[in-house]
Amino acid sequence: MNEIEKLKARLTELHEISKGIQAKADAERRDLKADEQTELDAVMAEFDAVESDIKRRERILAQEQRL
C-alpha cells in the first residue's frame, strides 16, 4: 500500500469516527457535549489536513508523469 492509499484509508477512519460521535448524540436526541465537540473538531481538522496532504502528493505525482 503506497502512502496515498494509506492516507485515503485514514480519511475513511476519520469519517467513521466523525459519524460515530454525531450518531451517538443524535441517538440520544441531544446536542454534542463539549468534549464531543472538541473531539469532533480535532477529527475534522485532521481530516482536512490529511485531505490536503493527499492532494499535494497527487499533484506531485501528476507533475512527475508530465516529465
C-alpha positions as CSV (number, residue, x, y, z in Angstrom):
1,M,0.0,0.0,0.0
2,N,1.5,3.3,-1.0
3,E,1.4,6.5,1.0
4,I,-1.6,8.0,-0.8
5,E,-3.6,4.8,-0.2
6,K,-2.7,4.8,3.5
7,L,-3.8,8.4,3.7
8,K,-7.1,7.7,2.0
9,A,-7.7,4.8,4.4
10,R,-7.1,7.3,7.2
11,L,-9.7,9.6,5.7
12,T,-12.2,6.7,5.9
13,E,-11.3,6.1,9.6
14,L,-11.7,9.7,10.4
15,H,-15.0,9.9,8.7
16,E,-16.3,6.8,10.6
17,I,-15.1,8.5,13.9
18,S,-17.0,11.7,13.0
19,K,-20.1,9.8,12.1
20,G,-20.0,7.8,15.3
21,I,-19.7,10.9,17.5
22,Q,-22.6,12.6,15.8
23,A,-24.7,9.4,15.7
24,K,-24.4,9.0,19.5
25,A,-25.6,12.5,20.2
26,D,-28.4,12.0,17.6
27,A,-29.5,8.7,19.1
28,E,-29.7,10.4,22.5
29,R,-31.6,13.3,20.9
30,R,-29.2,15.9,22.2
31,D,-26.6,18.4,21.1
32,L,-22.9,17.4,21.3
33,K,-21.4,17.7,24.7
34,A,-18.4,20.0,25.0
35,D,-15.9,17.1,25.0
36,E,-17.6,15.5,21.9
37,Q,-17.5,18.8,20.1
38,T,-13.8,19.2,20.9
39,E,-13.1,15.7,19.7
40,L,-15.2,16.2,16.5
41,D,-13.4,19.5,15.8
42,A,-10.0,17.7,16.1
43,V,-11.1,14.8,13.9
44,M,-12.4,17.2,11.3
45,A,-9.1,19.3,11.4
46,E,-7.1,16.1,10.9
47,F,-9.4,15.1,8.0
48,D,-8.8,18.4,6.3
49,A,-5.0,18.1,6.9
50,V,-4.9,14.5,5.5
51,E,-7.0,15.6,2.5
52,S,-4.6,18.4,1.8
53,D,-1.7,16.0,2.1
54,I,-3.3,13.7,-0.4
55,K,-4.0,16.5,-2.9
56,R,-0.4,17.7,-2.6
57,R,1.0,14.2,-3.2
58,E,-1.3,13.6,-6.1
59,R,-0.2,16.9,-7.7
60,I,3.5,15.9,-7.3
61,L,2.7,12.5,-9.0
62,A,0.9,14.3,-11.8
63,Q,3.9,16.6,-12.3
64,E,6.2,13.6,-12.4
65,Q,4.1,11.9,-15.1
66,R,4.3,15.0,-17.3
67,L,8.1,15.0,-17.3
